[in-house]
Amino acid sequence: MKGRSIGVSDIREVNRKIVLRCIWKHQPVSRAALSLFTHVNKASISQIVANLLAEKLVIETPGVSNGVGRTPVALSINGRKHLFY
């Protein structure tokens, strides 16, 4: 018996869940740190985070500046939304 093959949408959904769990565990966390922790490439992280922000599942807050470059933006779970994963 043949099973259903894994498609791109399946991989996207798995990556989304991995990113959400990582944000929950390490919040507040930067996009760069998410990429390092999850081994998901930066472009995919940006796309996933944009979708999570649009759904208001995560929020952005100013990160801690190290005095060099731009002040990072940190991501946290939106406590006003209920998540069940």
N, C-alpha and C positions, 0 to 999 in steps of 0.2 A: 504494500500500500504506500502510495506516495503522499508525503506531507506537503503542506503549503510552503512555498519558498519564502525566504525573508526578503523583503523589499526595502527600498529607501525610506518609505514612510515608517516602517518598523524600527529602523535604525535611528531615525529622527526622534521617535517617541521614547526609545531607550535613552538616548542622549539627553533629552529633555528631563526625564526622571532623574538621571544621574546628576545633572546640573542643579535641579531643585533640591535634591538631598544634600548636595555639597554646600549650597547656599545656606540651608537650614543648619548644617553642622558647623560651618565656619563663619557664620554671619557676625559682623559685616565683612564682606569679602569682595575683592576687586575682580574684574573680568580677567585680568592677567593671572591672578592666583587661581581662578576657576579653571583656566586652561591648563595650568600646571598640575593641579590636584586631580583633574578628571581625564587628562590626556586627550581632550577634545580640542581641535584646532581653534585658533582665535576667531576666525571668520564664522565658524559654527556657533561658538560661544556668543558672539555679537548677535547673531540671528535668533538664537534661543532666548537670550536675555530681552531682546526687543519684543518678542512675542509675550514673554512673561510680564514685562512692564505694561504692554497693551492690555493684558488680561487683569492687571493690577494684582498679580500674585506676589510680585516683589516690588520693593521700593528702592530708590536711590537716595543715598545720604552722602555728605562730604566725607571723604576719607581723611586719614592723617597724612599731612604733608611732611616730606623729609627735607624740604627747603630747596629741592632741585626739581625743575620742571613743573608740569601741571599738578595741581592738587588732584589726587585720585578720587574716583567716585566709587563708593562702596555699595554693595547690594545686600539687602536683608529681606527676609520673608515679611510680607504684609500681614501683620497680626490681625487685621480686620477681615481677612479672608480665611476660610476653612479649607485646609488641605488634607486629603486622605490619599496617601500613596503607600 
